[in-house]
């Protein structure tokens, strides 16, 4: 395993982590917005 392959593996891991992080943040924002709208409608 040479340096370039290690770099590609690292980039793939970082990309996966970023996607996972973005999805979790997006889901949290959706939940917050939904509860906010529900409170405003009540």
mmCIF entry with sequence, helices, sheets and N, C-alpha, C, O atoms, coordinates in Angstrom:
data_MODEL
# 
_entry.id   MODEL 
# 
_entity.id                         1 
_entity.type                       polymer 
_entity.pdbx_number_of_molecules   1 
# 
_entity_poly.entity_id                      1 
_entity_poly.type                           'polypeptide(L)' 
_entity_poly.nstd_linkage                   no 
_entity_poly.nstd_monomer                   no 
_entity_poly.pdbx_seq_one_letter_code       
;(UNK)(UNK)(UNK)(UNK)(UNK)(UNK)(UNK)(UNK)(UNK)(UNK)(UNK)(UNK)(UNK)(UNK)(UNK)(UNK)
(UNK)(UNK)(UNK)(UNK)(UNK)(UNK)(UNK)(UNK)(UNK)(UNK)(UNK)(UNK)(UNK)(UNK)(UNK)(UNK)
(UNK)(UNK)(UNK)(UNK)(UNK)(UNK)(UNK)(UNK)(UNK)(UNK)
;
_entity_poly.pdbx_seq_one_letter_code_can   XXXXXXXXXXXXXXXXXXXXXXXXXXXXXXXXXXXXXXXXXX 
_entity_poly.pdbx_strand_id                 A 
# 
loop_
_entity_poly_seq.entity_id 
_entity_poly_seq.num 
_entity_poly_seq.mon_id 
_entity_poly_seq.hetero 
1 1  UNK n 
1 2  UNK n 
1 3  UNK n 
1 4  UNK n 
1 5  UNK n 
1 6  UNK n 
1 7  UNK n 
1 8  UNK n 
1 9  UNK n 
1 10 UNK n 
1 11 UNK n 
1 12 UNK n 
1 13 UNK n 
1 14 UNK n 
1 15 UNK n 
1 16 UNK n 
1 17 UNK n 
1 18 UNK n 
1 19 UNK n 
1 20 UNK n 
1 21 UNK n 
1 22 UNK n 
1 23 UNK n 
1 24 UNK n 
1 25 UNK n 
1 26 UNK n 
1 27 UNK n 
1 28 UNK n 
1 29 UNK n 
1 30 UNK n 
1 31 UNK n 
1 32 UNK n 
1 33 UNK n 
1 34 UNK n 
1 35 UNK n 
1 36 UNK n 
1 37 UNK n 
1 38 UNK n 
1 39 UNK n 
1 40 UNK n 
1 41 UNK n 
1 42 UNK n 
# 
_struct_asym.id          A 
_struct_asym.entity_id   1 
# 
_struct_conf.conf_type_id            HELX_P 
_struct_conf.id                      HELX_P1 
_struct_conf.pdbx_PDB_helix_id       AA1 
_struct_conf.beg_label_comp_id       UNK 
_struct_conf.beg_label_asym_id       A 
_struct_conf.beg_label_seq_id        3 
_struct_conf.pdbx_beg_PDB_ins_code   ? 
_struct_conf.end_label_comp_id       UNK 
_struct_conf.end_label_asym_id       A 
_struct_conf.end_label_seq_id        41 
_struct_conf.pdbx_end_PDB_ins_code   ? 
_struct_conf.beg_auth_comp_id        UNK 
_struct_conf.beg_auth_asym_id        A 
_struct_conf.beg_auth_seq_id         3 
_struct_conf.end_auth_comp_id        UNK 
_struct_conf.end_auth_asym_id        A 
_struct_conf.end_auth_seq_id         41 
_struct_conf.pdbx_PDB_helix_class    1 
_struct_conf.details                 ? 
_struct_conf.pdbx_PDB_helix_length   39 
# 
_struct_conf_type.id          HELX_P 
_struct_conf_type.criteria    ? 
_struct_conf_type.reference   ? 
# 
loop_
_atom_site.group_PDB 
_atom_site.id 
_atom_site.type_symbol 
_atom_site.label_atom_id 
_atom_site.label_alt_id 
_atom_site.label_comp_id 
_atom_site.label_asym_id 
_atom_site.label_entity_id 
_atom_site.label_seq_id 
_atom_site.pdbx_PDB_ins_code 
_atom_site.Cartn_x 
_atom_site.Cartn_y 
_atom_site.Cartn_z 
_atom_site.occupancy 
_atom_site.B_iso_or_equiv 
_atom_site.pdbx_formal_charge 
_atom_site.auth_seq_id 
_atom_site.auth_comp_id 
_atom_site.auth_asym_id 
_atom_site.auth_atom_id 
_atom_site.pdbx_PDB_model_num 
ATOM 1   N N  . UNK A 1 1  ? 0.855   -1.194 0.000  1.00 0.00 ? 1  UNK A N  1 
ATOM 2   C CA . UNK A 1 1  ? 0.000   0.000  0.000  1.00 0.00 ? 1  UNK A CA 1 
ATOM 3   C C  . UNK A 1 1  ? 0.883   1.233  0.000  1.00 0.00 ? 1  UNK A C  1 
ATOM 4   O O  . UNK A 1 1  ? 1.628   1.469  0.951  1.00 0.00 ? 1  UNK A O  1 
ATOM 5   N N  . UNK A 1 2  ? 0.803   2.015  -1.056 1.00 0.00 ? 2  UNK A N  1 
ATOM 6   C CA . UNK A 1 2  ? 1.684   3.173  -1.143 1.00 0.00 ? 2  UNK A CA 1 
ATOM 7   C C  . UNK A 1 2  ? 1.004   4.409  -0.578 1.00 0.00 ? 2  UNK A C  1 
ATOM 8   O O  . UNK A 1 2  ? -0.123  4.355  -0.087 1.00 0.00 ? 2  UNK A O  1 
ATOM 9   N N  . UNK A 1 3  ? 1.708   5.501  -0.659 1.00 0.00 ? 3  UNK A N  1 
ATOM 10  C CA . UNK A 1 3  ? 1.236   6.750  -0.047 1.00 0.00 ? 3  UNK A CA 1 
ATOM 11  C C  . UNK A 1 3  ? -0.053  7.242  -0.691 1.00 0.00 ? 3  UNK A C  1 
ATOM 12  O O  . UNK A 1 3  ? -0.961  7.714  -0.007 1.00 0.00 ? 3  UNK A O  1 
ATOM 13  N N  . UNK A 1 4  ? -0.122  7.125  -2.022 1.00 0.00 ? 4  UNK A N  1 
ATOM 14  C CA . UNK A 1 4  ? -1.291  7.644  -2.730 1.00 0.00 ? 4  UNK A CA 1 
ATOM 15  C C  . UNK A 1 4  ? -2.555  6.867  -2.339 1.00 0.00 ? 4  UNK A C  1 
ATOM 16  O O  . UNK A 1 4  ? -3.622  7.455  -2.162 1.00 0.00 ? 4  UNK A O  1 
ATOM 17  N N  . UNK A 1 5  ? -2.423  5.545  -2.208 1.00 0.00 ? 5  UNK A N  1 
ATOM 18  C CA . UNK A 1 5  ? -3.579  4.740  -1.802 1.00 0.00 ? 5  UNK A CA 1 
ATOM 19  C C  . UNK A 1 5  ? -4.027  5.108  -0.397 1.00 0.00 ? 5  UNK A C  1 
ATOM 20  O O  . UNK A 1 5  ? -5.225  5.162  -0.118 1.00 0.00 ? 5  UNK A O  1 
ATOM 21  N N  . UNK A 1 6  ? -3.072  5.360  0.487  1.00 0.00 ? 6  UNK A N  1 
ATOM 22  C CA . UNK A 1 6  ? -3.417  5.759  1.852  1.00 0.00 ? 6  UNK A CA 1 
ATOM 23  C C  . UNK A 1 6  ? -4.153  7.091  1.832  1.00 0.00 ? 6  UNK A C  1 
ATOM 24  O O  . UNK A 1 6  ? -5.122  7.279  2.567  1.00 0.00 ? 6  UNK A O  1 
ATOM 25  N N  . UNK A 1 7  ? -3.699  8.010  0.997  1.00 0.00 ? 7  UNK A N  1 
ATOM 26  C CA . UNK A 1 7  ? -4.357  9.313  0.881  1.00 0.00 ? 7  UNK A CA 1 
ATOM 27  C C  . UNK A 1 7  ? -5.792  9.153  0.390  1.00 0.00 ? 7  UNK A C  1 
ATOM 28  O O  . UNK A 1 7  ? -6.702  9.806  0.901  1.00 0.00 ? 7  UNK A O  1 
ATOM 29  N N  . UNK A 1 8  ? -5.998  8.283  -0.603 1.00 0.00 ? 8  UNK A N  1 
ATOM 30  C CA . UNK A 1 8  ? -7.343  8.079  -1.140 1.00 0.00 ? 8  UNK A CA 1 
ATOM 31  C C  . UNK A 1 8  ? -8.260  7.464  -0.089 1.00 0.00 ? 8  UNK A C  1 
ATOM 32  O O  . UNK A 1 8  ? -9.424  7.848  0.024  1.00 0.00 ? 8  UNK A O  1 
ATOM 33  N N  . UNK A 1 9  ? -7.738  6.509  0.683  1.00 0.00 ? 9  UNK A N  1 
ATOM 34  C CA . UNK A 1 9  ? -8.541  5.908  1.749  1.00 0.00 ? 9  UNK A CA 1 
ATOM 35  C C  . UNK A 1 9  ? -8.924  6.960  2.777  1.00 0.00 ? 9  UNK A C  1 
ATOM 36  O O  . UNK A 1 9  ? -10.063 6.993  3.245  1.00 0.00 ? 9  UNK A O  1 
ATOM 37  N N  . UNK A 1 10 ? -7.979  7.815  3.126  1.00 0.00 ? 10 UNK A N  1 
ATOM 38  C CA . UNK A 1 10 ? -8.238  8.860  4.112  1.00 0.00 ? 10 UNK A CA 1 
ATOM 39  C C  . UNK A 1 10 ? -9.294  9.823  3.591  1.00 0.00 ? 10 UNK A C  1 
ATOM 40  O O  . UNK A 1 10 ? -10.205 10.208 4.325  1.00 0.00 ? 10 UNK A O  1 
ATOM 41  N N  . UNK A 1 11 ? -9.175  10.214 2.324  1.00 0.00 ? 11 UNK A N  1 
ATOM 42  C CA . UNK A 1 11 ? -10.158 11.131 1.741  1.00 0.00 ? 11 UNK A CA 1 
ATOM 43  C C  . UNK A 1 11 ? -11.547 10.493 1.742  1.00 0.00 ? 11 UNK A C  1 
ATOM 44  O O  . UNK A 1 11 ? -12.541 11.171 2.000  1.00 0.00 ? 11 UNK A O  1 
ATOM 45  N N  . UNK A 1 12 ? -11.617 9.196  1.454  1.00 0.00 ? 12 UNK A N  1 
ATOM 46  C CA . UNK A 1 12 ? -12.907 8.503  1.445  1.00 0.00 ? 12 UNK A CA 1 
ATOM 47  C C  . UNK A 1 12 ? -13.518 8.503  2.845  1.00 0.00 ? 12 UNK A C  1 
ATOM 48  O O  . UNK A 1 12 ? -14.719 8.721  2.998  1.00 0.00 ? 12 UNK A O  1 
ATOM 49  N N  . UNK A 1 13 ? -12.689 8.258  3.873  1.00 0.00 ? 13 UNK A N  1 
ATOM 50  C CA . UNK A 1 13 ? -13.192 8.257  5.246  1.00 0.00 ? 13 UNK A CA 1 
ATOM 51  C C  . UNK A 1 13 ? -13.687 9.636  5.639  1.00 0.00 ? 13 UNK A C  1 
ATOM 52  O O  . UNK A 1 13 ? -14.735 9.771  6.272  1.00 0.00 ? 13 UNK A O  1 
ATOM 53  N N  . UNK A 1 14 ? -12.924 10.668 5.259  1.00 0.00 ? 14 UNK A N  1 
ATOM 54  C CA . UNK A 1 14 ? -13.327 12.036 5.588  1.00 0.00 ? 14 UNK A CA 1 
ATOM 55  C C  . UNK A 1 14 ? -14.637 12.372 4.889  1.00 0.00 ? 14 UNK A C  1 
ATOM 56  O O  . UNK A 1 14 ? -15.523 12.992 5.477  1.00 0.00 ? 14 UNK A O  1 
ATOM 57  N N  . UNK A 1 15 ? -14.751 11.958 3.629  1.00 0.00 ? 15 UNK A N  1 
ATOM 58  C CA . UNK A 1 15 ? -15.980 12.239 2.880  1.00 0.00 ? 15 UNK A CA 1 
ATOM 59  C C  . UNK A 1 15 ? -17.173 11.548 3.538  1.00 0.00 ? 15 UNK A C  1 
ATOM 60  O O  . UNK A 1 15 ? -18.235 12.154 3.687  1.00 0.00 ? 15 UNK A O  1 
ATOM 61  N N  . UNK A 1 16 ? -17.005 10.288 3.932  1.00 0.00 ? 16 UNK A N  1 
ATOM 62  C CA . UNK A 1 16 ? -18.098 9.569  4.593  1.00 0.00 ? 16 UNK A CA 1 
ATOM 63  C C  . UNK A 1 16 ? -18.486 10.253 5.896  1.00 0.00 ? 16 UNK A C  1 
ATOM 64  O O  . UNK A 1 16 ? -19.670 10.385 6.204  1.00 0.00 ? 16 UNK A O  1 
ATOM 65  N N  . UNK A 1 17 ? -17.488 10.688 6.662  1.00 0.00 ? 17 UNK A N  1 
ATOM 66  C CA . UNK A 1 17 ? -17.768 11.351 7.933  1.00 0.00 ? 17 UNK A CA 1 
ATOM 67  C C  . UNK A 1 17 ? -18.512 12.659 7.702  1.00 0.00 ? 17 UNK A C  1 
ATOM 68  O O  . UNK A 1 17 ? -19.440 12.987 8.442  1.00 0.00 ? 17 UNK A O  1 
ATOM 69  N N  . UNK A 1 18 ? -18.111 13.405 6.681  1.00 0.00 ? 18 UNK A N  1 
ATOM 70  C CA . UNK A 1 18 ? -18.783 14.675 6.381  1.00 0.00 ? 18 UNK A CA 1 
ATOM 71  C C  . UNK A 1 18 ? -20.232 14.444 5.969  1.00 0.00 ? 18 UNK A C  1 
ATOM 72  O O  . UNK A 1 18 ? -21.124 15.181 6.389  1.00 0.00 ? 18 UNK A O  1 
ATOM 73  N N  . UNK A 1 19 ? -20.466 13.424 5.151  1.00 0.00 ? 19 UNK A N  1 
ATOM 74  C CA . UNK A 1 19 ? -21.835 13.123 4.727  1.00 0.00 ? 19 UNK A CA 1 
ATOM 75  C C  . UNK A 1 19 ? -22.681 12.748 5.936  1.00 0.00 ? 19 UNK A C  1 
ATOM 76  O O  . UNK A 1 19 ? -23.807 13.223 6.082  1.00 0.00 ? 19 UNK A O  1 
ATOM 77  N N  . UNK A 1 20 ? -22.135 11.894 6.804  1.00 0.00 ? 20 UNK A N  1 
ATOM 78  C CA . UNK A 1 20 ? -22.865 11.467 7.993  1.00 0.00 ? 20 UNK A CA 1 
ATOM 79  C C  . UNK A 1 20 ? -23.172 12.664 8.888  1.00 0.00 ? 20 UNK A C  1 
ATOM 80  O O  . UNK A 1 20 ? -24.289 12.802 9.387  1.00 0.00 ? 20 UNK A O  1 
ATOM 81  N N  . UNK A 1 21 ? -22.174 13.533 9.091  1.00 0.00 ? 21 UNK A N  1 
ATOM 82  C CA . UNK A 1 21 ? -22.343 14.716 9.932  1.00 0.00 ? 21 UNK A CA 1 
ATOM 83  C C  . UNK A 1 21 ? -23.393 15.657 9.354  1.00 0.00 ? 21 UNK A C  1 
ATOM 84  O O  . UNK A 1 21 ? -24.253 16.162 10.076 1.00 0.00 ? 21 UNK A O  1 
ATOM 85  N N  . UNK A 1 22 ? -23.315 15.886 8.044  1.00 0.00 ? 22 UNK A N  1 
ATOM 86  C CA . UNK A 1 22 ? -24.270 16.794 7.398  1.00 0.00 ? 22 UNK A CA 1 
ATOM 87  C C  . UNK A 1 22 ? -25.693 16.258 7.511  1.00 0.00 ? 22 UNK A C  1 
ATOM 88  O O  . UNK A 1 22 ? -26.626 17.016 7.778  1.00 0.00 ? 22 UNK A O  1 
ATOM 89  N N  . UNK A 1 23 ? -25.859 14.954 7.307  1.00 0.00 ? 23 UNK A N  1 
ATOM 90  C CA . UNK A 1 23 ? -27.196 14.365 7.402  1.00 0.00 ? 23 UNK A CA 1 
ATOM 91  C C  . UNK A 1 23 ? -27.752 14.487 8.810  1.00 0.00 ? 23 UNK A C  1 
ATOM 92  O O  . UNK A 1 23 ? -28.933 14.791 8.982  1.00 0.00 ? 23 UNK A O  1 
ATOM 93  N N  . UNK A 1 24 ? -26.922 14.255 9.821  1.00 0.00 ? 24 UNK A N  1 
ATOM 94  C CA . UNK A 1 24 ? -27.421 14.339 11.195 1.00 0.00 ? 24 UNK A CA 1 
ATOM 95  C C  . UNK A 1 24 ? -27.792 15.773 11.549 1.00 0.00 ? 24 UNK A C  1 
ATOM 96  O O  . UNK A 1 24 ? -28.795 16.003 12.223 1.00 0.00 ? 24 UNK A O  1 
ATOM 97  N N  . UNK A 1 25 ? -26.987 16.746 11.098 1.00 0.00 ? 25 UNK A N  1 
ATOM 98  C CA . UNK A 1 25 ? -27.306 18.156 11.357 1.00 0.00 ? 25 UNK A CA 1 
ATOM 99  C C  . UNK A 1 25 ? -28.593 18.535 10.637 1.00 0.00 ? 25 UNK A C  1 
ATOM 100 O O  . UNK A 1 25 ? -29.450 19.213 11.203 1.00 0.00 ? 25 UNK A O  1 
ATOM 101 N N  . UNK A 1 26 ? -28.728 18.099 9.387  1.00 0.00 ? 26 UNK A N  1 
ATOM 102 C CA . UNK A 1 26 ? -29.920 18.415 8.606  1.00 0.00 ? 26 UNK A CA 1 
ATOM 103 C C  . UNK A 1 26 ? -31.170 17.851 9.271  1.00 0.00 ? 26 UNK A C  1 
ATOM 104 O O  . UNK A 1 26 ? -32.206 18.513 9.331  1.00 0.00 ? 26 UNK A O  1 
ATOM 105 N N  . UNK A 1 27 ? -31.060 16.610 9.774  1.00 0.00 ? 27 UNK A N  1 
ATOM 106 C CA . UNK A 1 27 ? -32.195 15.979 10.441 1.00 0.00 ? 27 UNK A CA 1 
ATOM 107 C C  . UNK A 1 27 ? -32.567 16.746 11.704 1.00 0.00 ? 27 UNK A C  1 
ATOM 108 O O  . UNK A 1 27 ? -33.749 16.929 11.999 1.00 0.00 ? 27 UNK A O  1 
ATOM 109 N N  . UNK A 1 28 ? -31.560 17.194 12.448 1.00 0.00 ? 28 UNK A N  1 
ATOM 110 C CA . UNK A 1 28 ? -31.815 17.943 13.678 1.00 0.00 ? 28 UNK A CA 1 
ATOM 111 C C  . UNK A 1 28 ? -32.506 19.265 13.363 1.00 0.00 ? 28 UNK A C  1 
ATOM 112 O O  . UNK A 1 28 ? -33.419 19.675 14.081 1.00 0.00 ? 28 UNK A O  1 
ATOM 113 N N  . UNK A 1 29 ? -32.076 19.937 12.289 1.00 0.00 ? 29 UNK A N  1 
ATOM 114 C CA . UNK A 1 29 ? -32.698 21.206 11.896 1.00 0.00 ? 29 UNK A CA 1 
ATOM 115 C C  . UNK A 1 29 ? -34.148 20.962 11.487 1.00 0.00 ? 29 UNK A C  1 
ATOM 116 O O  . UNK A 1 29 ? -35.030 21.752 11.825 1.00 0.00 ? 29 UNK A O  1 
ATOM 117 N N  . UNK A 1 30 ? -34.397 19.875 10.764 1.00 0.00 ? 30 UNK A N  1 
ATOM 118 C CA . UNK A 1 30 ? -35.772 19.554 10.366 1.00 0.00 ? 30 UNK A CA 1 
ATOM 119 C C  . UNK A 1 30 ? -36.658 19.370 11.584 1.00 0.00 ? 30 UNK A C  1 
ATOM 120 O O  . UNK A 1 30 ? -37.777 19.881 11.622 1.00 0.00 ? 30 UNK A O  1 
ATOM 121 N N  . UNK A 1 31 ? -36.167 18.642 12.583 1.00 0.00 ? 31 UNK A N  1 
ATOM 122 C CA . UNK A 1 31 ? -36.953 18.406 13.797 1.00 0.00 ? 31 UNK A CA 1 
ATOM 123 C C  . UNK A 1 31 ? -37.220 19.723 14.510 1.00 0.00 ? 31 UNK A C  1 
ATOM 124 O O  . UNK A 1 31 ? -38.330 19.966 14.983 1.00 0.00 ? 31 UNK A O  1 
ATOM 125 N N  . UNK A 1 32 ? -36.195 20.577 14.587 1.00 0.00 ? 32 UNK A N  1 
ATOM 126 C CA . UNK A 1 32 ? -36.374 21.875 15.242 1.00 0.00 ? 32 UNK A CA 1 
ATOM 127 C C  . UNK A 1 32 ? -37.406 22.718 14.509 1.00 0.00 ? 32 UNK A C  1 
ATOM 128 O O  . UNK A 1 32 ? -38.280 23.317 15.137 1.00 0.00 ? 32 UNK A O  1 
ATOM 129 N N  . UNK A 1 33 ? -37.312 22.767 13.185 1.00 0.00 ? 33 UNK A N  1 
ATOM 130 C CA . UNK A 1 33 ? -38.264 23.563 12.410 1.00 0.00 ? 33 UNK A CA 1 
ATOM 131 C C  . UNK A 1 33 ? -39.682 23.032 12.568 1.00 0.00 ? 33 UNK A C  1 
ATOM 132 O O  . UNK A 1 33 ? -40.633 23.803 12.698 1.00 0.00 ? 33 UNK A O  1 
ATOM 133 N N  . UNK A 1 34 ? -39.816 21.707 12.557 1.00 0.00 ? 34 UNK A N  1 
ATOM 134 C CA . UNK A 1 34 ? -41.149 21.120 12.679 1.00 0.00 ? 34 UNK A CA 1 
ATOM 135 C C  . UNK A 1 34 ? -41.761 21.452 14.037 1.00 0.00 ? 34 UNK A C  1 
ATOM 136 O O  . UNK A 1 34 ? -42.935 21.816 14.107 1.00 0.00 ? 34 UNK A O  1 
ATOM 137 N N  . UNK A 1 35 ? -40.994 21.337 15.107 1.00 0.00 ? 35 UNK A N  1 
ATOM 138 C CA . UNK A 1 35 ? -41.530 21.655 16.433 1.00 0.00 ? 35 UNK A CA 1 
ATOM 139 C C  . UNK A 1 35 ? -41.813 23.152 16.547 1.00 0.00 ? 35 UNK A C  1 
ATOM 140 O O  . UNK A 1 35 ? -42.776 23.559 17.197 1.00 0.00 ? 35 UNK A O  1 
ATOM 141 N N  . UNK A 1 36 ? -40.969 23.968 15.914 1.00 0.00 ? 36 UNK A N  1 
ATOM 142 C CA . UNK A 1 36 ? -41.192 25.418 15.928 1.00 0.00 ? 36 UNK A CA 1 
ATOM 143 C C  . UNK A 1 36 ? -42.514 25.768 15.256 1.00 0.00 ? 36 UNK A C  1 
ATOM 144 O O  . UNK A 1 36 ? -43.302 26.550 15.788 1.00 0.00 ? 36 UNK A O  1 
ATOM 145 N N  . UNK A 1 37 ? -42.754 25.179 14.073 1.00 0.00 ? 37 UNK A N  1 
ATOM 146 C CA . UNK A 1 37 ? -44.006 25.455 13.362 1.00 0.00 ? 37 UNK A CA 1 
ATOM 147 C C  . UNK A 1 37 ? -45.201 24.932 14.133 1.00 0.00 ? 37 UNK A C  1 
ATOM 148 O O  . UNK A 1 37 ? -46.246 25.582 14.175 1.00 0.00 ? 37 UNK A O  1 
ATOM 149 N N  . UNK A 1 38 ? -45.060 23.753 14.752 1.00 0.00 ? 38 UNK A N  1 
ATOM 150 C CA . UNK A 1 38 ? -46.170 23.204 15.538 1.00 0.00 ? 38 UNK A CA 1 
ATOM 151 C C  . UNK A 1 38 ? -46.505 24.128 16.698 1.00 0.00 ? 38 UNK A C  1 
ATOM 152 O O  . UNK A 1 38 ? -47.680 24.330 17.006 1.00 0.00 ? 38 UNK A O  1 
ATOM 153 N N  . UNK A 1 39 ? -45.494 24.691 17.343 1.00 0.00 ? 39 UNK A N  1 
ATOM 154 C CA . UNK A 1 39 ? -45.738 25.600 18.457 1.00 0.00 ? 39 UNK A CA 1 
ATOM 155 C C  . UNK A 1 39 ? -46.397 26.881 17.977 1.00 0.00 ? 39 UNK A C  1 
ATOM 156 O O  . UNK A 1 39 ? -47.243 27.441 18.675 1.00 0.00 ? 39 UNK A O  1 
ATOM 157 N N  . UNK A 1 40 ? -46.019 27.354 16.792 1.00 0.00 ? 40 UNK A N  1 
ATOM 158 C CA . UNK A 1 40 ? -46.621 28.586 16.277 1.00 0.00 ? 40 UNK A CA 1 
ATOM 159 C C  . UNK A 1 40 ? -48.072 28.369 15.882 1.00 0.00 ? 40 UNK A C  1 
ATOM 160 O O  . UNK A 1 40 ? -48.900 29.269 16.023 1.00 0.00 ? 40 UNK A O  1 
ATOM 161 N N  . UNK A 1 41 ? -48.383 27.177 15.389 1.00 0.00 ? 41 UNK A N  1 
ATOM 162 C CA . UNK A 1 41 ? -49.754 26.913 14.948 1.00 0.00 ? 41 UNK A CA 1 
ATOM 163 C C  . UNK A 1 41 ? -50.692 26.722 16.134 1.00 0.00 ? 41 UNK A C  1 
ATOM 164 O O  . UNK A 1 41 ? -51.887 26.994 16.022 1.00 0.00 ? 41 UNK A O  1 
ATOM 165 N N  . UNK A 1 42 ? -50.178 26.266 17.251 1.00 0.00 ? 42 UNK A N  1 
ATOM 166 C CA . UNK A 1 42 ? -51.032 26.033 18.425 1.00 0.00 ? 42 UNK A CA 1 
ATOM 167 C C  . UNK A 1 42 ? -51.497 27.340 19.035 1.00 0.00 ? 42 UNK A C  1 
ATOM 168 O O  . UNK A 1 42 ? -52.222 27.334 20.029 1.00 0.00 ? 42 UNK A O  1 
# 
